[in-house]
Amino acid sequence: MFQNSVVEVELNNLLPASTAIPEKVHHAIRWSIFAGGKRFRPALVIATGETFGAPIEALIKTACAFEMIHTYSLIHDDLPSMDDDDLRRGRPTCHIRFGEATAILAGDALQTLAFRTIAEDEQLEIATRIALISELARAAGTPEGMVAGQGLDMEAEARAVNARELEEIHRRKTGALIVAATRSGAIIGRATDAELKAVTDYASHLGLLFQITDDLLDVTASAEDLGKTPGKDVESRKATYPALYGIEETREAAAKAHRTACESLDRIDRPTTVLREIADFILNRTG
């Protein structure tokens, strides 16, 4: 379903070789990218684009760009000055393996390479490339994107947050990139305004579902299942759904987000089976 193989091949083609100078930085980039992630955001680009009839050739580079941005964010989030994690995708985090300075540079490189990848994609019209760059930049940065969400998340460690604040953190930190990936596939597929609104609503609820299940897994899954250190949210006093609502109510919130996401797809007269399967996967994931 996630078409990992085609994404892996294209990422390998797009990234500099580990032997390119400076070797340590490029080795760190490849260490982080090819650490075995699920490629969820690329899957959304591809699944949504194919829903609207776009060929894989027009989608693949944008899909890879989203994985580059996601991986850059993980590298930086794991740093001691941020979440201070030693384990990611089942092995040492980038800064543990290569040092903090190299990890920062690897993240910086991936971020800029993501925008270059879209800008130079000759499969797409220039106007489409500009639209996609705007989507990605808005989702990755501030004031409504991933960077803003991470900032709010760190600020929330020092105080209690209410339900509205918690949802706002999640929608920016995790949801914004998921929404942008989904919208980007639809944009490449030339979705109508009404269709774009429907998939945006789907992705908004899907992003919330993803973070709710992530919060749940942090308190219910093992390190082996997660591929990262469990219990970090509790240890860092992070704002999470289980901390605010408890386990059972959090599971109910996940089911509601899943249901609402799928209902949004009812407004699209296209084959949406794969998009529904992605929602099912996120609801039931174990790692």
C-alpha positions as CSV (number, residue, x, y, z in Angstrom):
1,M,0.0,0.0,0.0
2,F,2.8,2.5,0.9
3,Q,4.8,1.8,-2.3
4,N,8.0,1.9,-0.3
5,S,10.1,0.4,-3.0
6,V,9.5,3.1,-5.6
7,V,10.1,5.8,-3.0
8,E,13.3,4.1,-1.8
9,V,14.7,3.9,-5.4
10,E,13.9,7.5,-6.1
11,L,15.4,8.7,-2.7
12,N,18.5,6.8,-3.5
13,N,18.7,8.6,-6.9
14,L,18.1,12.0,-5.5
15,L,20.4,12.0,-2.5
16,P,24.2,12.6,-2.8
17,A,26.3,9.5,-2.4
18,S,27.7,8.8,1.0
19,T,31.2,9.2,-0.5
20,A,30.5,12.7,-1.7
21,I,32.4,15.4,0.2
22,P,31.9,16.0,3.1
23,E,31.4,12.3,3.5
24,K,30.4,12.5,7.2
25,V,27.4,14.7,6.4
26,H,26.3,12.7,3.5
27,H,26.7,9.4,5.4
28,A,24.5,11.0,8.2
29,I,21.8,11.9,5.7
30,R,21.6,8.4,4.3
31,W,21.8,6.9,7.8
32,S,18.7,8.9,8.7
33,I,16.7,8.5,5.5
34,F,17.3,4.8,5.0
35,A,16.6,3.8,8.6
36,G,13.4,1.9,7.7
37,G,10.6,4.4,8.1
38,K,7.0,3.7,6.9
39,R,7.1,6.5,4.3
40,F,3.7,7.6,5.4
41,R,3.8,11.1,4.0
42,P,5.1,10.0,0.6
43,A,2.3,7.4,0.6
44,L,-0.2,10.2,1.0
45,V,1.2,12.2,-1.9
46,I,1.1,9.1,-4.1
47,A,-2.3,7.7,-3.0
48,T,-4.0,11.1,-3.3
49,G,-2.5,11.9,-6.6
50,E,-3.4,8.5,-8.0
51,T,-7.0,9.0,-6.7
52,F,-7.2,12.0,-9.1
53,G,-5.5,10.3,-12.0
54,A,-1.9,11.5,-11.7
55,P,0.8,9.1,-12.9
56,I,3.5,8.0,-10.5
57,E,6.1,9.8,-12.6
58,A,4.5,13.2,-11.7
59,L,4.2,12.3,-8.0
60,I,7.4,10.6,-7.0
61,K,9.7,13.5,-6.6
62,T,7.2,15.5,-4.5
63,A,6.6,12.4,-2.4
64,C,10.4,12.1,-1.7
65,A,10.6,15.8,-0.9
66,F,8.0,15.3,1.9
67,E,10.1,12.4,3.3
68,M,13.2,14.6,3.2
69,I,11.4,17.3,5.2
70,H,10.0,14.7,7.7
71,T,13.4,13.1,8.2
72,Y,15.1,16.5,8.7
73,S,12.5,17.3,11.4
74,L,13.2,14.0,13.2
75,I,16.9,14.6,13.2
76,H,16.5,18.0,14.7
77,D,13.7,16.9,17.1
78,D,16.0,14.2,18.5
79,L,18.8,16.6,19.4
80,P,19.6,17.2,23.1
81,S,18.4,20.8,22.9
82,M,15.0,19.5,21.8
83,D,13.6,16.0,22.7
84,D,16.9,14.5,23.5
85,D,16.3,11.0,22.1
86,D,18.9,8.3,21.7
87,L,16.9,5.9,19.5
88,R,15.0,6.4,16.3
89,R,13.6,3.7,14.0
90,G,15.3,1.0,16.0
91,R,18.8,2.4,16.0
92,P,20.9,5.3,17.3
93,T,19.7,8.7,16.4
94,C,21.7,10.8,14.0
95,H,23.4,12.9,16.6
96,I,24.4,9.9,18.7
97,R,25.9,8.2,15.7
98,F,27.6,11.2,14.0
99,G,27.6,14.1,16.6
100,E,25.4,17.1,17.1
101,A,27.0,19.4,14.6
102,T,26.8,16.8,11.8
103,A,23.2,16.0,12.7
104,I,22.3,19.7,12.4
105,L,24.0,19.9,9.0
106,A,22.3,16.7,7.8
107,G,18.9,18.1,8.7
108,D,19.7,21.4,7.1
109,A,20.8,19.7,3.9
110,L,17.6,17.5,3.7
111,Q,15.4,20.6,4.2
112,T,17.0,22.5,1.3
113,L,17.2,19.4,-0.9
114,A,13.5,18.9,-0.5
115,F,12.7,22.3,-2.0
116,R,15.3,21.8,-4.8
117,T,13.7,18.5,-5.7
118,I,10.3,20.0,-6.3
119,A,11.7,23.1,-8.0
120,E,13.7,21.0,-10.5
121,D,11.0,18.4,-11.2
122,E,10.5,18.7,-15.0
123,Q,7.5,16.3,-14.9
124,L,5.5,19.3,-13.5
125,E,4.5,22.6,-14.9
126,I,6.3,25.6,-13.3
127,A,3.0,26.9,-11.8
128,T,2.4,23.5,-10.2
129,R,5.9,23.5,-8.7
130,I,5.4,26.9,-7.2
131,A,2.1,25.8,-5.6
132,L,3.8,22.7,-4.2
133,I,6.7,24.7,-2.8
134,S,4.3,27.0,-1.1
135,E,2.4,24.1,0.4
136,L,5.5,22.5,1.7
137,A,7.0,25.7,3.1
138,R,3.8,26.7,4.9
139,A,3.5,23.2,6.4
140,A,7.1,23.0,7.5
141,G,7.5,26.4,9.0
142,T,5.6,29.1,10.9
143,P,3.2,30.4,11.9
144,E,0.8,27.5,11.3
145,G,3.3,24.7,10.5
146,M,5.6,22.1,12.0
147,V,8.2,24.5,13.4
148,A,5.5,26.5,15.2
149,G,4.0,23.3,16.5
150,Q,7.3,22.1,17.9
151,G,7.8,25.5,19.6
152,L,4.3,25.3,21.2
153,D,5.0,21.7,22.3
154,M,8.2,22.7,24.0
155,E,6.5,25.6,25.8
156,A,3.7,23.4,27.0
157,E,6.2,21.2,28.9
158,A,6.3,23.9,31.6
159,R,2.6,24.1,32.2
160,A,-0.8,22.4,31.9
161,V,-2.6,22.8,28.6
162,N,-6.4,22.5,27.8
163,A,-8.0,20.5,25.1
164,R,-8.0,23.4,22.5
165,E,-4.3,24.0,23.1
166,L,-3.4,20.4,22.8
167,E,-5.3,20.0,19.5
168,E,-3.6,23.1,18.2
169,I,-0.1,21.8,19.0
170,H,-0.9,18.5,17.3
171,R,-2.5,20.1,14.2
172,R,0.7,22.2,13.6
173,K,3.4,19.8,14.8
174,T,2.2,16.7,13.0
175,G,-1.0,17.5,11.1
176,A,0.3,20.4,8.9
177,L,2.8,18.2,7.0
178,I,0.2,15.4,6.6
179,V,-2.3,17.9,5.2
180,A,0.2,19.4,2.8
181,A,1.3,16.0,1.5
182,T,-2.3,15.1,0.8
183,R,-3.1,18.4,-0.8
184,S,0.0,18.2,-2.9
185,G,-1.1,14.9,-4.4
186,A,-4.4,16.4,-5.2
187,I,-2.9,19.5,-6.7
188,I,-0.7,17.4,-9.0
189,G,-3.8,15.4,-9.9
190,R,-5.7,18.7,-10.8
191,A,-8.4,18.1,-8.2
192,T,-11.3,20.6,-8.3
193,D,-11.7,23.2,-5.5
194,A,-14.5,21.1,-4.0
195,E,-12.3,17.9,-4.1
196,L,-9.3,19.7,-2.7
197,K,-11.5,20.9,0.2
198,A,-12.7,17.4,0.9
199,V,-9.2,15.8,0.9
200,T,-8.0,18.7,3.1
201,D,-10.7,17.9,5.6
202,Y,-9.7,14.2,5.4
203,A,-6.1,14.9,5.9
204,S,-6.8,17.3,8.8
205,H,-8.6,14.6,10.7
206,L,-6.0,12.0,9.6
207,G,-3.2,14.1,11.0
208,L,-5.0,14.4,14.3
209,L,-5.5,10.6,14.3
210,F,-1.9,10.0,13.6
211,Q,-0.8,12.1,16.6
212,I,-3.4,10.7,18.9
213,T,-2.2,7.1,18.1
214,D,1.4,8.3,18.5
215,D,0.5,9.6,22.0
216,L,-1.1,6.3,22.8
217,L,1.8,4.2,21.6
218,D,4.2,6.2,23.7
219,V,2.5,4.8,26.8
220,T,1.4,1.4,25.6
221,A,4.1,0.1,23.2
222,S,7.6,-1.3,23.7
223,A,10.8,0.1,22.3
224,E,10.9,-2.8,19.9
225,D,7.5,-2.0,18.5
226,L,8.1,1.8,18.4
227,G,11.7,1.8,17.1
228,K,12.3,4.6,19.6
229,T,12.3,5.1,23.4
230,P,8.8,4.8,24.9
231,G,7.7,6.8,27.8
232,K,9.5,9.9,26.7
233,D,6.4,12.0,26.6
234,V,5.6,11.3,30.2
235,E,9.2,11.8,31.3
236,S,9.4,15.2,29.5
237,R,5.9,16.2,30.7
238,K,4.7,16.5,27.1
239,A,1.2,17.7,26.4
240,T,-0.5,14.5,25.2
241,Y,-4.0,13.0,24.8
242,P,-3.5,10.2,27.4
243,A,-2.1,12.8,29.9
244,L,-5.2,15.0,29.4
245,Y,-8.0,12.4,28.9
246,G,-6.7,9.0,30.0
247,I,-6.2,5.9,27.8
248,E,-9.9,5.0,27.1
249,E,-11.0,8.5,26.2
250,T,-8.0,8.8,24.0
251,R,-8.9,5.6,22.1
252,E,-12.4,7.1,21.7
253,A,-10.9,10.3,20.3
254,A,-8.9,8.2,17.8
255,A,-12.0,6.4,16.6
256,K,-13.8,9.7,16.2
257,A,-11.0,11.2,14.2
258,H,-10.8,8.1,12.0
259,R,-14.6,8.1,11.4
260,T,-14.6,11.8,10.5
261,A,-11.7,11.5,8.1
262,C,-13.4,8.7,6.2
263,E,-16.7,10.7,6.1
264,S,-14.8,13.5,4.4
265,L,-14.0,11.1,1.5
266,D,-17.7,10.4,0.9
267,R,-17.8,13.8,-0.8
268,I,-15.4,12.7,-3.5
269,D,-16.7,10.8,-6.5
270,R,-13.4,9.0,-7.1
271,P,-11.9,5.7,-6.0
272,T,-10.8,6.4,-2.4
273,T,-10.2,2.9,-1.2
274,V,-6.5,3.4,-0.6
275,L,-7.0,6.6,1.3
276,R,-9.5,4.8,3.5
277,E,-7.0,2.0,4.0
278,I,-4.4,4.5,5.1
279,A,-6.8,5.8,7.8
280,D,-7.4,2.2,8.9
281,F,-3.7,1.5,9.1
282,I,-3.1,4.6,11.3
283,L,-6.0,3.8,13.6
284,N,-4.7,0.2,14.1
285,R,-0.9,0.7,14.0
286,T,1.3,-0.8,16.7
287,G,4.5,1.1,16.0
